[in-house]
Amino acid sequence: MNKAKTDKIRDFVKEFYKNSSDNCMSGWFYDHHVKHVAKYAEQIAQEYNINVELSVLSALFHDIAGATVGFDDDNKLMNETLKITEKIMRENNYSQEDINEVKIAIIPHSCKDKFPTTDIGKVLATADALGHLLTDVYLVLPICDEEINDEASWNEYKEWIVKKIDRDINNKIFFEKYRKLAYPRYEAIKSIFSTE
């Protein structure tokens, strides 16, 4: 891994989030989600002998447009994320092949209607799920979201969380060791947010 190049991009991504006009993005998203996803991606890629540098880059870029366009429109978020990824990687002299590898990993990382087919994509999806399940992200989101302001919106949020963590544990983790690691946290989060 070219640590100097990766660290330069890591610094760029951190600043990109910090400069967001969205308080949630600028205040905590990098430190409480993206940095952890990158850490898990590096760990998994090293352990399974998968390209560490491209795995870390895919983790750093996977939600980057959320800082500018938000998360309300999945297509807009993905298109902007891919544009930013290509631009920054090109500016840092990555080959088109490397850029494509990272973009191919990012596109299906949410595992909603597409699933990763590459090793780097599987690392990213797993790392993102761990970044949800093994951090405080689901506890901080309702504090940041000004639309969660009554019982109906709170119940809607809880239903969304339960669906999302179910997808995290069942669809996004491609390495059984990490599913076992995350499972107790999944059960704890589910018990907190269950509407039953």
N, C-alpha and C positions, 0 to 999 in steps of 0.2 A: 504494500500500500504506500502510495506517495503521501506521507503524513503532512508535509508542508502544503501541498495542494488541497488536500482534504480539510485541513485546519483553516485554510483561507476561505474555503466555501462554507465551512461550519460557522465562521465569524460573520460572513455575509448573511447567511440564513438567520442567525441570531439577531442581527441588526435589522433585517427585513421585517421580522416579527415585531421587534421593539418599536419600529417606526410606524406600525399600523395605527390607523385612526380608531380601530376597535379596541376598547379597553381590555377585553378578554384576551385578544391576540397579543397586544403589546405588553400586558401585565404579567401573563403567566404561561401562555401556550407553548412557547419554546422551552422554557425551563421545566415545565411540568408534563409535557408530552413529547415534543419532537426530540429533545436531547435524550430522553429515555428510549425512544424507538431506535435512535441511532446507536445507542449503547447496546441494546439487545440485538440489533442487526449485526453489529461487529462481533459480538460474542457467538452468535449462532453461526455466522459465516466462517469464523475461525475454527469452530468446533467441527463443522461439517466440510471443511476445505472448499468453500465456495468463495468467489471473488469478494474479498472484504471491502475493498475500496468502492466498488460499484454498489455493494449492498448498503454501505454507510451512506453513499450519495443518494440512493433511492429513498432511504429513511429521512434524510435531511430535507429532501424536496417533496415528499409524498403529499403534504397538505399545504404547500407554501402559498398558493393563491388564496387560501382562507384569510390571509392577512390583508388582502386587497378587495376581494369580491365576496367574502363570506362563504357560508356553507348552505345557503338556501337553494341553490341551483347546482345540482351535481354536474351537469354537462358544462356549465360555465366554469365551475371550479376546476374540473379536469382539464379543459382546454387551456385555461390560464396557467395552471400548474405545469403542463407540458411545455408551453411557450417559455415560461421562466426557466425551467430546467434546461431546455435546449440552449437558451441564450447564455446562461451562466456557465454551463459546461463548455460551450464553444469558446467563450471568453477566456476560459482556463485551459484551452488547448487539448480538450478531450477529443478523441476520434469520433466520427459519426457512428461507428459501430458501438462504442461505449455509451454514447448518448442514447442510441436506440435501445440498448440493453436496459438502461435505467428507466426510460420511458415505458418500455414493455413491462417492466416490473411494477411501475406505479399504476398503470391503467386498471388492472383488476384487483388492486390491493384491498379494496373493501369487501370483496367476495360477495357482492350483492347478486349480480346476474352473470358475472364472469369470474373465472378462477385463474390464478397464476399457473402458467405452464413452464416457467423457467425456474431454476434454482434460486436466482436472485429474487424473483417475484415471491416465491414461497418463504424466503427469509423475511422479506418486507412484510408480507401479510401476517406472519407469525409475530414479528417484532411489534407491529402496530397493535395486534391483539394484546400482547403483553403490556404495551404502553397504555392500554385501556384498563386491563385487569389488575396490574401490579402497581398502579400509581393512584393518586387521588383525583384523577381527571373527572370521574363521574360525580364526585362530591363538590368539586369546584364549579363545574358547568352551570348548575342551577343558580349559583351566586352571581355568575357573570351574565346570565340570560335574563334581561329585563322583562321578557315576555312571560316568564314564570312568576306570576303575581297573584294568582288565586288558586283555589282548590282544584278547579277544572284543569288549569294549565299544569299544575303540579302532578295530577294524576296522569295526564297525557305524557308528561316527561318521564314518569316512572314506567309507563308502558313502553315507551321508546327505548329506555335503558335496558329493560328486560329483553326486548327483541335484539338489541345490539349486543348485549353480552352473550346471549344464546348463539348469535352468529360468530362472535369472537371465539368462543370455546369450541363450537362444533364445526365451523367452516373455515376459519382463518388460521388455525394452528396446524402446521404441516409436519411438526416434529413432536412425536409422542412424549418425549421427555419434558418438553415445555408445556404440553397440555396438562400433564400430571402436576407440574409445578404451579400452574395457574388455577387449577381446579378448586382448591380451597377458597381462594379469593373470589372466584366466580360465584361459588355457593354463598359466600358472605354478602357480596354485592346484591345477589338475587334476593336474599332474605330481607335486605334493607329496602329494596325498591319494589318488591312483589306487591301487587295490588290485591292479592287474595287474602 
